[in-house]
Amino acid sequence: MPTTQVGREAGRIALRAYESGDAARVLDVQRRPEVIRWLGDPPHVPMADLDEALEWIERRRRREESDPLDVTRAIVVRATGIVAGTVSVARAYRRNGDFLDEYEVGWHLHPDSTGHGYATEAARLLLDEVFARGLPEVWCGMFLGNEPSRRVAERLGLPFVGVRQDPWYEGESRLYLLTRDEWLAGR
């Protein structure tokens, strides 16, 4: 079965691969400065149009095809069918050019879907999925000041490494590192 067909459900949400019909919602999220400012190094350029959103969806599908541990899922609110946002485990590439076998878990939501616990539920489901696929460990990093993501990481029980120079992004970040054994022992 292709990995992009895998979906998981629990509680109030379901995770599934993004579909072309999600492009308008992707655009609505990815054009918002208050969301994209946490999603990588500056400059933070808002997504321009539906074509760019469709390409974003296609890039995530291709990444998972080439690496089944590089997974992006739409977080769907089961009661409404609305895509609340995104949860992913993505291959991380170091700024210094070193290529290590590292992955980072992350999430971002549409502002109309924050504060409901969807990111925490979604990250739990996705971590279950990628650890079942054999991922040995996952990093989580967030820019200083991203308090909502810090709270999600703490609710997940991710072990805090410290505030350090981020190896993947510019500047200092709050870094967490979770092993598969730690996750399974806590589940």
C-alpha positions in Angstrom: 0.0 0.0 0.0 1.4 3.4 -0.8 2.3 5.4 2.3 0.4 8.4 1.2 -2.8 6.5 1.6 -2.2 5.8 5.3 -4.7 7.7 7.5 -5.0 7.6 11.2 -7.9 8.6 13.5 -8.3 9.2 17.2 -10.6 11.3 19.2 -11.6 14.4 17.5 -9.2 14.3 14.5 -8.0 12.3 11.6 -4.7 12.5 9.8 -4.5 11.9 6.0 -2.3 12.9 3.1 -3.0 16.2 1.6 -5.2 16.2 -1.5 -5.5 18.7 -4.3 -8.9 19.7 -2.9 -7.1 21.0 0.1 -5.2 23.7 -1.9 -7.4 26.6 -0.9 -7.0 25.8 2.8 -3.2 25.3 2.4 -3.1 28.7 0.7 -5.1 30.3 3.5 -2.7 29.0 6.1 0.5 29.5 4.2 -0.2 33.1 3.3 -0.6 34.2 7.0 2.5 36.0 8.4 1.5 35.0 12.0 1.8 31.3 10.9 4.7 31.3 8.5 7.0 33.3 10.8 7.6 30.1 12.8 8.2 27.9 9.8 11.8 28.5 8.8 14.4 31.0 8.2 13.5 34.5 6.9 12.5 35.9 4.6 9.0 34.6 5.4 7.2 35.0 2.0 3.5 34.3 2.0 2.2 31.7 -0.4 1.0 33.5 -3.5 -1.8 31.5 -5.2 -3.5 28.1 -5.6 -0.8 26.9 -8.0 1.8 27.4 -5.3 -0.5 25.5 -2.8 -0.9 22.6 -5.3 2.9 22.4 -5.7 3.3 22.5 -1.9 1.0 19.4 -1.7 2.8 17.7 -4.5 6.2 18.2 -3.0 5.1 16.6 0.2 3.7 13.6 -1.7 7.0 13.2 -3.6 9.1 13.5 -0.4 7.2 10.7 1.3 7.4 8.6 -1.9 11.2 8.9 -1.8 11.5 8.6 2.0 8.7 6.9 3.9 9.8 8.6 7.2 9.3 12.1 5.7 5.6 12.4 6.3 3.2 15.4 6.1 -0.4 15.0 7.1 -3.5 17.2 7.0 -5.1 17.4 10.5 -8.8 17.0 9.8 -11.4 17.8 12.5 -13.7 14.8 12.3 -16.9 16.7 13.4 -16.6 19.3 10.6 -14.2 17.9 7.9 -12.2 21.1 8.1 -8.4 20.9 7.7 -7.2 22.4 10.9 -3.5 22.4 9.8 -0.5 20.3 9.3 1.6 17.9 11.3 4.8 16.5 9.9 8.0 14.5 10.5 10.5 15.9 8.0 14.1 15.1 7.2 16.2 17.9 8.7 19.2 19.3 6.8 21.9 21.0 8.8 22.9 24.5 8.0 26.6 23.6 7.9 26.1 21.2 5.1 26.4 18.0 7.1 24.0 15.4 6.1 22.9 13.3 9.0 19.9 10.9 9.3 17.8 13.4 11.3 14.1 14.1 11.4 12.1 16.8 13.0 8.5 16.7 14.2 6.5 19.9 13.7 3.0 21.3 13.4 1.2 24.4 12.4 -2.5 25.3 12.4 -4.9 27.8 10.8 -5.6 30.5 13.4 -9.3 29.4 13.5 -8.2 26.0 14.8 -5.7 26.9 17.5 -6.3 26.4 21.2 -8.3 23.1 20.9 -5.5 20.6 21.4 -5.5 19.5 17.7 -1.7 19.8 17.3 -1.0 17.7 20.4 -3.4 14.9 19.2 -2.1 15.0 15.7 1.6 14.9 16.8 0.8 11.8 19.0 -0.8 10.0 16.1 2.0 10.9 13.7 4.7 9.9 16.2 3.0 6.6 16.7 3.0 6.1 12.9 6.7 7.0 12.2 8.0 5.1 15.2 6.1 2.1 14.0 7.8 2.5 10.6 11.2 2.3 12.3 12.3 5.9 13.0 14.8 5.6 15.9 14.5 9.2 17.1 13.0 12.6 16.3 14.0 16.2 17.1 11.7 19.0 17.7 12.9 22.6 17.5 11.1 25.9 17.8 12.1 29.5 17.7 12.3 31.3 21.0 9.0 33.0 21.6 6.9 30.3 20.0 5.0 29.6 23.2 2.1 27.6 21.7 4.5 25.1 20.2 6.5 24.9 23.4 3.3 24.0 25.3 2.5 21.2 22.7 6.0 19.8 23.1 5.6 19.7 26.8 2.2 18.1 26.6 3.7 15.4 24.4 6.4 14.8 27.0 9.3 15.5 24.6 12.6 15.6 26.5 14.0 19.1 26.5 17.6 19.3 25.4 18.0 23.1 26.0 18.1 26.4 24.2 20.9 26.1 21.8 22.2 27.3 18.4 19.8 25.6 16.0 21.6 23.2 13.7 18.9 23.4 11.0 17.7 27.0 11.2 19.2 30.4 11.9 19.5 31.5 15.5 18.8 29.9 18.8 15.9 27.5 19.4 14.3 25.4 22.1 15.4 21.8 21.2 13.8 18.5 22.1 15.0 15.0 21.3 12.8 11.9 21.6 13.8 8.3 21.0 11.5 5.6 19.8 12.1 3.7 23.1 11.2 6.7 25.2 8.0 7.2 23.2 7.0 3.6 23.4 7.7 3.4 27.1 5.4 6.4 27.7 2.6 5.1 25.6 
